[in-house]
Amino acid sequence: MLLLFCGVCYTSFAQEELAVSGVVKDTKSKPLAGVQVSVKGTSQSTHTDFEGLYTITLTKGQTLVFSLQGMQSQEVTPSSATVDVTLLAQGE
């Protein structure tokens, strides 16, 4: 009985994970390869492929940071499973 209670408590404290994917492009709609996509405040990250595509899993409510040298970083807190991002060049 105690184990059942502990299992219920653990489940109620578990946080919902969200698998997010999308494409990162520049202002001319050109896909950007090698963009670092990281979960803010963690060491979890991935990079976009040659078509600008990425997939990453995070806890609902966490923020994604998109960064690439020569481009302005962008932060997004996903509310859905698809997040497409357009990065601006430095100085734009």
Secondary structure, DSSP 8 states (H G I E B T S, - for coil): -HHHHHHHHHHHH---EEEEEEEEE-TTS-B-TT-EEEETTSS-EEE--TTSEEEEEEETT--EEEE-TTB--EEE--SSSB--EE--BTT-
